[in-house]
Amino acid sequence: MGLTLLMSVFIFAQENKSAETKKITVCPFQLAESGRAANFRLNFSYRLEVGATGKVSKLDEILNYQRQKKFKFVRDELFVDCMKQWQLEPAGKYFVSFYVGTTSNGVPENMPQNYMRIVDPNKRVLIIELSFSESDILKINETKKEQ
């Protein structure tokens, strides 16, 4: 299983100086069996609706390049399960993207290789680095040595 942390991020609104809280479990990034030896880079994007209680009330998949492929490289269902547990303020629509892969080709400069990007209703952006689990890294390295 990938890295799981509970973190609270406080973003201060400049207009009213009140704190907004986001309680986010960093979503696990885990490769499917077919992705462990592949060279790939994928994007998974979702639209979330958050109600007055801060809970995610609706989650729609917007973009998933993996769905168009014969092989599944990333266990993207873990992203969905993770986001359903989030507690976010303010209420409204959020845009969440996961940029993951085994290669850094196509990664913007000064960005981690694997990360999630959250855009809140006020258009503020939070970027969090994702990492492989230790077992996935070992299996990738072992596969490369065998070839």
Secondary structure, 3 states (H helix, E strand, C coil): CCCCCEEEEEEECCCCCCEEEEEEECCCCCECHHHCCCCCEEEEEEEEEECCCCEEEEEEEEEEHHHHCCCCCECCHHHHHHHCCCEECCCEEEEEEEEEECCCCCCCCCCCCCEEEEECCCCCEEEEECCCCHHHHHHHHHHHHHC
